[in-house]
């Protein structure tokens, strides 16, 4: 690679200072570009965008990615976290980048800013929009599920889960219709992670009446913070007019 006095570390800092920080300020973020940390606050919750470099980055190249968090302002406890790459992959985009010494910064910077606006910002808005955190002891969720202890499942717990799933996975209609299957999982599967995945996979159809209704129900009635976020995120993207593909 051609030698240059400007290192990849210098270009990385320039990107944060001259491209990322102004774009995030337009959305209402403050923070320290020199550290790659930015914060957006409401009255009760906050979102953080944190840039992270690979430990193997050098003067010649810098690999980096972006972590996203939502916290309760009173306790500073994180109740939601995601990576920009994870969101971008839902759309076949990239969310991890490499900067090389001597290369122009604009191509990478424009990709990063676009991904922050298109993928991260709707996700952050969904995470801050009535997240149901901290939990209200008086809240009674319409969709509650078996409570499982942390760690590997015991045989009887696995059996209980599969019994709960019997009306989801063991029907001919489920096998024939993927959308029906995803709706059933979103409503009935006892594992929160499965319901999150179902909501995210329904994003391309979120603007249709049936799917929108199911997502709104999950956003309002599911006891899990992550499931409520995924449903709100899908609806937020539909409102933005974004379509997969």
C-alpha positions in Angstrom: 0.0 0.0 0.0 1.3 3.5 -0.8 3.0 5.2 2.1 1.4 8.4 3.5 2.0 10.7 6.5 -1.7 10.5 7.3 -2.4 7.2 9.2 -5.6 5.2 9.2 -6.0 6.3 12.9 -5.9 10.0 11.8 -8.5 9.3 9.1 -10.8 7.5 11.6 -10.7 10.5 13.9 -11.4 12.8 11.0 -14.5 10.7 10.1 -15.8 10.9 13.6 -15.2 14.6 13.9 -16.2 15.9 10.4 -18.9 13.4 9.3 -20.4 11.4 12.1 -20.6 14.0 14.8 -22.4 16.6 12.6 -24.9 13.9 11.4 -25.7 12.8 14.9 -26.0 16.4 16.1 -28.7 16.9 13.5 -30.6 14.1 15.2 -30.2 15.6 18.7 -27.1 13.7 19.9 -24.3 15.2 22.0 -21.1 13.6 22.9 -17.4 13.3 22.4 -16.3 12.7 18.8 -12.7 12.1 20.0 -13.9 9.1 21.9 -16.5 8.0 19.4 -19.3 8.1 22.1 -22.6 9.9 21.4 -25.7 10.2 23.6 -29.3 11.2 23.0 -31.7 11.8 26.0 -35.4 12.0 26.7 -36.8 12.9 30.1 -36.6 9.3 31.3 -34.3 7.3 28.9 -31.2 7.7 26.9 -29.6 6.1 23.8 -25.9 5.8 23.2 -24.0 5.2 20.0 -20.5 4.0 20.6 -17.9 3.4 17.9 -15.4 0.6 18.6 -12.1 -0.1 16.9 -10.6 -3.5 16.6 -7.8 -4.1 19.0 -5.7 -5.1 16.0 -6.1 -1.8 14.2 -2.9 -0.1 13.2 -1.5 2.9 11.4 -2.2 1.3 8.1 -5.8 0.2 8.7 -8.6 0.5 11.2 -11.5 -2.0 11.5 -14.5 -0.6 13.4 -18.1 -1.1 14.2 -20.9 0.6 16.1 -22.7 -0.5 19.3 -26.1 0.8 20.3 -27.6 1.0 23.7 -30.6 2.3 25.5 -30.5 3.0 29.3 -32.8 4.1 32.1 -31.5 7.6 33.0 -32.2 7.2 36.7 -30.2 4.0 37.1 -28.1 4.1 34.0 -28.9 0.4 33.5 -28.9 -0.9 29.9 -32.2 -2.5 28.9 -31.5 -2.7 25.2 -28.4 -3.2 23.1 -27.8 -4.0 19.5 -25.0 -3.6 16.9 -25.4 -1.5 13.8 -24.1 -4.4 11.8 -26.9 -6.6 13.1 -29.5 -4.1 12.0 -27.8 -3.5 8.6 -27.7 -7.2 7.9 -31.5 -7.3 8.0 -31.4 -5.4 4.8 -28.4 -7.0 3.2 -26.2 -3.9 4.1 -22.9 -3.7 5.9 -22.4 -2.3 9.4 -18.7 -2.9 9.9 -16.0 -1.1 8.0 -12.2 -0.8 7.4 -10.3 2.5 6.9 -7.0 2.4 5.1 -4.2 5.0 5.3 -4.1 7.0 2.1 -7.7 6.3 1.0 -10.2 9.1 0.8 -12.6 9.2 3.8 -15.8 10.2 2.0 -16.9 6.7 0.7 -16.7 5.0 4.1 -18.0 8.1 5.9 -21.0 8.3 3.7 -21.8 4.6 4.3 -21.5 5.0 8.0 -23.7 8.1 8.1 -26.3 6.5 5.9 -26.4 3.4 8.1 -26.8 5.5 11.2 -29.7 7.4 9.8 -31.4 4.5 8.0 -30.9 1.6 10.4 -29.7 2.9 13.8 -32.0 5.9 14.3 -35.3 4.1 13.8 -34.1 1.3 16.1 -33.1 3.9 18.8 -36.4 5.7 18.5 -38.2 2.3 19.0 -36.0 1.6 22.0 -36.9 4.9 23.6 -40.6 4.9 22.7 -42.5 3.6 25.8 -40.1 0.6 26.4 -41.8 -0.6 29.5 -38.5 -0.3 31.5 -38.0 -0.1 34.4 -40.7 -2.7 34.9 -43.9 -1.6 36.6 -44.8 -4.1 39.3 -48.5 -3.3 38.8 -48.3 -4.0 35.0 -50.3 -7.0 33.8 -49.2 -8.1 30.4 -51.7 -9.8 28.1 -48.9 -12.0 26.7 -47.1 -13.8 29.5 -45.0 -16.9 29.2 -43.3 -19.6 31.3 -40.5 -18.3 33.4 -37.2 -20.2 32.8 -34.1 -20.1 35.0 -30.9 -18.8 33.5 -28.5 -21.4 32.0 -29.1 -24.7 30.2 -32.7 -26.0 30.2 -33.6 -29.0 32.3 -35.3 -31.9 30.4 -38.6 -31.0 32.0 -38.2 -27.4 31.0 -37.5 -28.4 27.4 -40.6 -30.6 27.4 -42.7 -27.8 28.7 -41.5 -25.5 26.0 -42.2 -28.0 23.3 -45.7 -28.6 24.7 -46.3 -24.8 24.6 -45.0 -24.8 21.0 -47.2 -27.7 19.9 -49.9 -25.5 18.5 -47.3 -23.4 16.6 -45.1 -25.8 14.8 -47.2 -28.9 14.4 -49.8 -27.8 11.9 -50.0 -28.3 8.2 -50.9 -24.6 7.8 -47.6 -23.6 9.5 -45.6 -25.7 7.1 -47.4 -24.2 4.0 -47.4 -20.5 5.0 -44.3 -18.8 6.4 -46.1 -15.6 7.2 -48.7 -17.6 9.2 -45.9 -19.3 11.0 -44.2 -16.1 11.9 -47.4 -14.6 13.3 -48.0 -17.7 15.4 -44.4 -17.6 16.8 -44.8 -13.9 17.5 -48.0 -14.5 19.5 -47.3 -17.9 21.1 -43.7 -19.0 21.3 -42.5 -19.1 24.9 -38.9 -18.1 24.0 -38.5 -14.3 23.8 -35.7 -14.6 21.3 -37.9 -16.5 18.9 -40.6 -13.9 19.1 -37.9 -11.1 18.5 -36.8 -13.0 15.4 -40.3 -13.4 14.1 -41.0 -9.7 14.5 -37.9 -8.8 12.6 -38.6 -11.2 9.8 -42.0 -9.6 9.4 -40.5 -6.2 8.7 -40.9 -6.5 4.9 -44.7 -6.9 5.4 -45.1 -4.5 8.3 -47.1 -2.0 6.3 -49.9 -4.5 5.6 -53.0 -4.4 7.7 -52.7 -7.9 9.2 -49.0 -7.7 10.0 -49.3 -4.2 11.3 -52.1 -5.3 13.7 -50.0 -8.2 15.0 -46.9 -6.1 15.5 -48.9 -3.4 17.4 -50.3 -6.1 19.6 -46.9 -7.4 20.4 -45.5 -3.9 20.9 -48.2 -3.2 23.5 -48.9 -6.6 25.1 -45.7 -8.7 25.2 -44.0 -8.9 28.6 -40.5 -8.9 27.1 -38.7 -5.6 26.5 -36.9 -7.0 23.5 -40.0 -8.3 21.8 -41.8 -5.0 22.3 -38.8 -3.2 20.8 -38.6 -5.5 17.7 -42.3 -4.9 17.0 -42.0 -1.1 17.4 -38.9 -1.2 15.2 -40.7 -3.0 12.4 -43.6 -0.5 12.6 -41.2 2.4 12.7 -39.5 1.2 9.5 -42.9 0.8 7.9 -43.6 4.4 8.8 -40.4 5.4 7.2 -41.4 3.8 4.0 -38.4 1.5 4.0 -38.8 -1.8 2.2 -36.5 -4.8 2.2 -34.7 -6.1 -0.7 
